[in-house]
Amino acid sequence: MGRSSRTAHGTGDRDITEDVQEDAQPDPEPRISGVAEQLWPADGTVPRARSLRLRMARADPASVLAVSSLVSLGLAVCAAVTLPPVWILLALLGRDPWPSPGWALALGICAVVLTTASATVCSLLYNVSCRCAGGVELTLAEDAPAAAAPARGPRPEPAEQGARPGP
């Protein structure tokens, strides 16, 4: 690394020499500094496991209405896309497809309306029950980290499949 010279031969009798500066990049560190020390402190203490407690004390009925209507509309679109091939297949087999396209449309509209309404009523009932019971509580916790730091060195190659480990 550093400076090197390159000689280019031209059409004439003289040599053209130019100095080329190569980019000298420092060698990257083998690990990110500070991360290992946070996970495994030098004094040998084991850091505490973190935990997070969440409580859902209320469900917004307007949000539940919007989400449930979008989900039920999406399911209705999926049914509208998958039913015509089934009807065509049944017609080719000589069977009478049920429900017919007119009934399927009516059933789809009723399903969207009933699903949206029932989800909204359930959110209102949940809000009433949360006043008495306090809601749903969720605790998220991570596992306690190991006491020993991992070995620093080359990682072992995985054994070939079907080969038995050596003695």
Wavefront OBJ file of the C-alpha trace (Angstrom):
o trace
v 0.000 0.000 0.000
v 1.173 3.474 -0.518
v 2.675 4.895 -3.639
v 3.538 2.849 -6.674
v 4.693 3.778 -10.116
v 3.383 2.569 -13.415
v 5.196 2.838 -16.730
v 3.269 3.303 -19.933
v 4.982 2.830 -23.255
v 3.917 5.314 -25.879
v 4.500 5.394 -29.582
v 7.708 7.388 -29.143
v 11.079 6.496 -27.691
v 10.445 7.817 -24.214
v 8.685 6.145 -21.245
v 5.928 7.942 -19.434
v 5.971 7.308 -15.722
v 3.121 8.425 -13.507
v 2.714 8.090 -9.786
v -0.488 6.449 -8.622
v -1.738 6.967 -5.088
v -3.592 3.900 -3.888
v -6.361 4.393 -1.395
v -5.085 3.203 1.933
v -8.047 1.847 3.893
v -7.541 0.922 7.522
v -8.295 -2.665 8.416
v -11.803 -2.938 9.852
v -12.167 -3.962 13.467
v -13.104 -7.608 13.893
v -16.062 -6.635 16.108
v -18.173 -3.626 16.872
v -16.790 -1.940 19.932
v -19.082 -1.551 22.901
v -21.712 -4.154 21.981
v -20.005 -7.139 23.570
v -19.226 -5.087 26.665
v -22.909 -4.207 27.038
v -23.986 -7.819 26.701
v -21.201 -9.262 28.854
v -19.739 -6.669 31.206
v -16.067 -6.985 32.140
v -16.809 -7.164 35.870
v -18.577 -10.529 35.474
v -22.067 -9.387 36.434
v -25.010 -10.632 34.437
v -27.362 -7.897 33.218
v -31.000 -8.159 34.236
v -33.594 -9.351 31.775
v -35.842 -6.555 30.516
v -39.607 -6.808 30.590
v -42.473 -4.712 29.300
v -46.048 -4.728 30.583
v -48.870 -3.623 28.297
v -52.491 -3.194 29.233
v -55.328 -2.865 26.745
v -57.977 -1.068 28.769
v -60.130 0.176 25.896
v -60.901 -0.609 22.261
v -61.928 2.294 20.047
v -65.235 1.264 18.406
v -64.607 3.460 15.349
v -61.260 1.756 14.700
v -62.805 -1.674 15.199
v -65.603 -0.712 12.784
v -63.115 0.378 10.114
v -60.790 -2.602 10.469
v -63.565 -5.196 10.608
v -65.282 -3.742 7.548
v -62.019 -3.785 5.573
v -61.222 -7.352 6.604
v -64.708 -8.617 5.784
v -64.667 -6.793 2.440
v -61.338 -8.416 1.657
v -62.735 -11.845 2.454
v -65.774 -11.109 0.277
v -63.483 -10.188 -2.626
v -61.570 -13.446 -2.127
v -64.858 -15.364 -2.257
v -65.934 -13.451 -5.378
v -62.681 -14.412 -7.103
v -62.703 -18.092 -6.111
v -66.392 -18.956 -6.586
v -66.698 -18.511 -10.402
v -64.090 -21.197 -11.201
v -65.877 -23.537 -8.808
v -69.218 -22.806 -10.516
v -67.660 -23.430 -13.931
v -66.181 -26.722 -12.737
v -69.501 -27.834 -11.267
v -71.317 -26.868 -14.484
v -68.823 -28.947 -16.503
v -69.449 -31.905 -14.208
v -73.221 -31.575 -14.728
v -73.997 -30.450 -11.188
v -76.129 -27.495 -10.230
v -73.886 -24.890 -8.531
v -75.156 -23.604 -5.213
v -75.316 -20.814 -4.273
v -76.092 -19.242 -7.599
v -74.266 -15.985 -8.444
v -77.253 -13.867 -7.342
v -77.513 -15.626 -3.987
v -73.761 -15.493 -3.485
v -73.782 -11.716 -3.909
v -76.611 -11.329 -1.391
v -74.891 -13.660 1.087
v -71.611 -11.765 0.686
v -73.228 -8.399 1.402
v -75.019 -9.823 4.458
v -71.778 -11.384 5.714
v -69.900 -8.086 5.430
v -72.633 -6.156 7.270
v -73.095 -8.778 10.012
v -69.355 -9.222 10.576
v -68.792 -5.478 10.859
v -71.741 -4.991 13.197
v -70.841 -7.925 15.454
v -67.203 -6.810 15.765
v -68.305 -3.292 16.713
v -70.781 -4.596 19.312
v -68.056 -6.870 20.712
v -65.721 -3.884 21.093
v -68.426 -2.000 23.013
v -68.958 -5.022 25.284
v -65.201 -5.272 25.798
v -65.091 -1.629 26.903
v -67.865 -2.262 29.432
v -66.126 -5.364 30.800
v -62.809 -3.486 31.046
v -64.378 -1.082 33.523
v -64.984 -4.033 35.837
v -61.973 -6.270 35.159
v -59.336 -3.747 34.081
v -58.623 -5.064 30.592
v -56.133 -7.485 29.133
v -52.553 -7.307 30.373
v -49.610 -8.610 28.355
v -46.093 -8.999 29.706
v -43.221 -9.190 27.227
v -39.930 -10.403 28.682
v -36.623 -11.436 27.199
v -34.623 -14.406 28.336
v -31.782 -13.709 30.726
v -28.491 -13.632 28.810
v -25.915 -16.329 29.484
v -23.332 -15.638 32.160
v -20.332 -16.469 29.989
v -19.299 -14.563 26.919
v -19.248 -16.501 23.667
v -15.961 -17.850 22.477
v -14.167 -15.450 20.166
v -12.441 -17.172 17.351
v -13.133 -18.885 14.073
v -16.480 -20.576 13.891
v -16.299 -24.342 13.417
v -17.280 -25.700 10.040
v -20.552 -27.658 10.052
v -20.141 -31.397 9.758
v -20.961 -32.927 6.400
v -24.346 -34.565 6.223
v -24.231 -38.255 6.776
v -20.714 -38.172 8.212
v -20.164 -39.350 11.750
v -18.318 -37.065 14.140
v -14.765 -38.085 14.938
v -13.647 -39.461 18.306
l 1 2 3 4 5 6 7 8 9 10 11 12 13 14 15 16 17 18 19 20 21 22 23 24 25 26 27 28 29 30 31 32 33 34 35 36 37 38 39 40 41 42 43 44 45 46 47 48 49 50 51 52 53 54 55 56 57 58 59 60 61 62 63 64 65 66 67 68 69 70 71 72 73 74 75 76 77 78 79 80 81 82 83 84 85 86 87 88 89 90 91 92 93 94 95 96 97 98 99 100 101 102 103 104 105 106 107 108 109 110 111 112 113 114 115 116 117 118 119 120 121 122 123 124 125 126 127 128 129 130 131 132 133 134 135 136 137 138 139 140 141 142 143 144 145 146 147 148 149 150 151 152 153 154 155 156 157 158 159 160 161 162 163 164 165 166 167
